[in-house]
Amino acid sequence: MDELYKNVAVSGTVAEAKRPMLIMTTRYNYMMEHLLEYKKMIRYRLYAYGALGGGALLVLAVPIAGIAALFFGMYYYQLYKLQRARTVENKRTVMIGH
Amino acid sequence: MNNKNGLKEVAAQVKTGGAPAAAQRQDTSKQPYMFVPLEATKTLADGKPVHSLNVITRGDIVKEWMQDDSPRGGSLGAVYTYFFYSWVALIAVLLTYGISLYVAAVFAYITGFCWSEVLLNYAWSAEWFKDKALVHTA
């Protein structure tokens, strides 16, 4: 490659795209957008651990309530994992200017 | 009409009966300008290469800006943490005030310290971020 064009690369985008490829905003707006998801993650984790603990306590004493609590424990555990994938384990690209 | 005009400008002219449309004012607090040196070959004063655009993932952003594993590090999570601590310390002041003034004074110091951390962390992790540019994929 010619030395003059060493920083030039071939790239492309879909012309018929109905939404922009990149969205420019501020750090604050982006943070507030995902803060709600992060709070949901914390809330679902609390529900999951609470329900699983309650289920373990109740499953022999009040079996029907214990089984229901264990069901909700795993239900919220799945939601917790979903929220993790949306927030702290997300691999979507973000570019921040200094 | 010249070739510089895009479809939007032309459409606005048609709507306004041929008069050029007023330039739209951009709210720079919502979409601040981001200048990126595309051909930066020189280095900064300390010898580091020019690096004005940080390309990372959302997960890293959330961990760095919100997660609160070490509140002293400073993040939006630290605002919540110190807000809670400051109210706990304030209640402790009220509870110990009638028992020992010296113990209450210690809790008063902790209350003030925690509240100052709330203000500092909010300033650097929320207010300051309102004018900082960010680009993310749709």
HADDOCK unambig.tbl for C-alpha pairs under 7 A between the chains (distance, minus, plus):
assign (segid A and resid 20 and name CA) (segid B and resid 138 and name CA) 6.43 0.50 0.50
assign (segid A and resid 21 and name CA) (segid B and resid 137 and name CA) 5.89 0.50 0.50
assign (segid A and resid 21 and name CA) (segid B and resid 138 and name CA) 5.48 0.50 0.50
assign (segid A and resid 22 and name CA) (segid B and resid 135 and name CA) 6.45 0.50 0.50
assign (segid A and resid 22 and name CA) (segid B and resid 136 and name CA) 5.62 0.50 0.50
assign (segid A and resid 22 and name CA) (segid B and resid 137 and name CA) 4.53 0.50 0.50
assign (segid A and resid 22 and name CA) (segid B and resid 138 and name CA) 5.56 0.50 0.50
assign (segid A and resid 23 and name CA) (segid B and resid 135 and name CA) 5.51 0.50 0.50
assign (segid A and resid 23 and name CA) (segid B and resid 136 and name CA) 5.36 0.50 0.50
assign (segid A and resid 23 and name CA) (segid B and resid 137 and name CA) 6.08 0.50 0.50
assign (segid A and resid 23 and name CA) (segid B and resid 138 and name CA) 6.12 0.50 0.50
assign (segid A and resid 24 and name CA) (segid B and resid 31 and name CA) 6.48 0.50 0.50
assign (segid A and resid 24 and name CA) (segid B and resid 134 and name CA) 5.82 0.50 0.50
assign (segid A and resid 24 and name CA) (segid B and resid 135 and name CA) 4.37 0.50 0.50
assign (segid A and resid 24 and name CA) (segid B and resid 136 and name CA) 6.56 0.50 0.50
assign (segid A and resid 25 and name CA) (segid B and resid 30 and name CA) 6.13 0.50 0.50
assign (segid A and resid 25 and name CA) (segid B and resid 31 and name CA) 5.24 0.50 0.50
assign (segid A and resid 25 and name CA) (segid B and resid 133 and name CA) 6.09 0.50 0.50
assign (segid A and resid 25 and name CA) (segid B and resid 134 and name CA) 5.29 0.50 0.50
assign (segid A and resid 25 and name CA) (segid B and resid 135 and name CA) 6.16 0.50 0.50
assign (segid A and resid 26 and name CA) (segid B and resid 30 and name CA) 6.10 0.50 0.50
assign (segid A and resid 26 and name CA) (segid B and resid 31 and name CA) 6.38 0.50 0.50
assign (segid A and resid 26 and name CA) (segid B and resid 129 and name CA) 6.93 0.50 0.50
assign (segid A and resid 26 and name CA) (segid B and resid 130 and name CA) 6.00 0.50 0.50
assign (segid A and resid 26 and name CA) (segid B and resid 131 and name CA) 6.35 0.50 0.50
assign (segid A and resid 26 and name CA) (segid B and resid 132 and name CA) 5.42 0.50 0.50
assign (segid A and resid 26 and name CA) (segid B and resid 133 and name CA) 4.62 0.50 0.50
assign (segid A and resid 26 and name CA) (segid B and resid 134 and name CA) 5.00 0.50 0.50
assign (segid A and resid 27 and name CA) (segid B and resid 129 and name CA) 5.18 0.50 0.50
assign (segid A and resid 27 and name CA) (segid B and resid 130 and name CA) 6.33 0.50 0.50
assign (segid A and resid 27 and name CA) (segid B and resid 132 and name CA) 5.66 0.50 0.50
assign (segid A and resid 27 and name CA) (segid B and resid 133 and name CA) 6.09 0.50 0.50
assign (segid A and resid 27 and name CA) (segid B and resid 134 and name CA) 5.45 0.50 0.50
assign (segid A and resid 28 and name CA) (segid B and resid 126 and name CA) 6.08 0.50 0.50
assign (segid A and resid 28 and name CA) (segid B and resid 129 and name CA) 4.90 0.50 0.50
assign (segid A and resid 28 and name CA) (segid B and resid 130 and name CA) 4.87 0.50 0.50
assign (segid A and resid 87 and name CA) (segid B and resid 58 and name CA) 6.74 0.50 0.50
assign (segid A and resid 87 and name CA) (segid B and resid 59 and name CA) 5.46 0.50 0.50
assign (segid A and resid 87 and name CA) (segid B and resid 62 and name CA) 6.27 0.50 0.50
assign (segid A and resid 88 and name CA) (segid B and resid 59 and name CA) 4.02 0.50 0.50
assign (segid A and resid 88 and name CA) (segid B and resid 60 and name CA) 6.76 0.50 0.50
assign (segid A and resid 88 and name CA) (segid B and resid 62 and name CA) 5.75 0.50 0.50
assign (segid A and resid 88 and name CA) (segid B and resid 63 and name CA) 5.97 0.50 0.50
assign (segid A and resid 89 and name CA) (segid B and resid 59 and name CA) 4.89 0.50 0.50
assign (segid A and resid 90 and name CA) (segid B and resid 57 and name CA) 6.81 0.50 0.50
assign (segid A and resid 90 and name CA) (segid B and resid 58 and name CA) 5.51 0.50 0.50
assign (segid A and resid 90 and name CA) (segid B and resid 59 and name CA) 4.55 0.50 0.50
assign (segid A and resid 91 and name CA) (segid B and resid 57 and name CA) 5.01 0.50 0.50
assign (segid A and resid 91 and name CA) (segid B and resid 58 and name CA) 5.93 0.50 0.50
assign (segid A and resid 91 and name CA) (segid B and resid 59 and name CA) 6.12 0.50 0.50
assign (segid A and resid 92 and name CA) (segid B and resid 57 and name CA) 5.25 0.50 0.50
assign (segid A and resid 92 and name CA) (segid B and resid 58 and name CA) 5.47 0.50 0.50
assign (segid A and resid 93 and name CA) (segid B and resid 55 and name CA) 6.90 0.50 0.50
assign (segid A and resid 93 and name CA) (segid B and resid 56 and name CA) 5.88 0.50 0.50
assign (segid A and resid 93 and name CA) (segid B and resid 57 and name CA) 4.64 0.50 0.50
assign (segid A and resid 93 and name CA) (segid B and resid 58 and name CA) 6.35 0.50 0.50
assign (segid A and resid 93 and name CA) (segid B and resid 136 and name CA) 6.10 0.50 0.50
assign (segid A and resid 93 and name CA) (segid B and resid 137 and name CA) 6.13 0.50 0.50
assign (segid A and resid 94 and name CA) (segid B and resid 55 and name CA) 5.85 0.50 0.50
assign (segid A and resid 94 and name CA) (segid B and resid 56 and name CA) 5.33 0.50 0.50
assign (segid A and resid 94 and name CA) (segid B and resid 57 and name CA) 5.29 0.50 0.50
assign (segid A and resid 94 and name CA) (segid B and resid 58 and name CA) 6.02 0.50 0.50
assign (segid A and resid 94 and name CA) (segid B and resid 135 and name CA) 5.91 0.50 0.50
assign (segid A and resid 94 and name CA) (segid B and resid 136 and name CA) 4.50 0.50 0.50
assign (segid A and resid 94 and name CA) (segid B and resid 137 and name CA) 6.81 0.50 0.50
assign (segid A and resid 95 and name CA) (segid B and resid 53 and name CA) 6.48 0.50 0.50
assign (segid A and resid 95 and name CA) (segid B and resid 54 and name CA) 5.44 0.50 0.50
assign (segid A and resid 95 and name CA) (segid B and resid 55 and name CA) 4.43 0.50 0.50
assign (segid A and resid 95 and name CA) (segid B and resid 56 and name CA) 6.18 0.50 0.50
assign (segid A and resid 95 and name CA) (segid B and resid 134 and name CA) 5.75 0.50 0.50
assign (segid A and resid 95 and name CA) (segid B and resid 135 and name CA) 5.00 0.50 0.50
assign (segid A and resid 95 and name CA) (segid B and resid 136 and name CA) 6.13 0.50 0.50
assign (segid A and resid 96 and name CA) (segid B and resid 53 and name CA) 5.81 0.50 0.50
assign (segid A and resid 96 and name CA) (segid B and resid 54 and name CA) 5.22 0.50 0.50
assign (segid A and resid 96 and name CA) (segid B and resid 55 and name CA) 6.64 0.50 0.50
assign (segid A and resid 96 and name CA) (segid B and resid 133 and name CA) 6.17 0.50 0.50
assign (segid A and resid 96 and name CA) (segid B and resid 134 and name CA) 4.55 0.50 0.50
assign (segid A and resid 96 and name CA) (segid B and resid 135 and name CA) 6.36 0.50 0.50
assign (segid A and resid 97 and name CA) (segid B and resid 34 and name CA) 6.42 0.50 0.50
assign (segid A and resid 97 and name CA) (segid B and resid 52 and name CA) 5.78 0.50 0.50
assign (segid A and resid 97 and name CA) (segid B and resid 53 and name CA) 4.73 0.50 0.50
assign (segid A and resid 97 and name CA) (segid B and resid 54 and name CA) 6.31 0.50 0.50
assign (segid A and resid 97 and name CA) (segid B and resid 133 and name CA) 5.64 0.50 0.50
assign (segid A and resid 97 and name CA) (segid B and resid 134 and name CA) 6.33 0.50 0.50
assign (segid A and resid 98 and name CA) (segid B and resid 52 and name CA) 5.32 0.50 0.50
assign (segid A and resid 98 and name CA) (segid B and resid 53 and name CA) 6.37 0.50 0.50
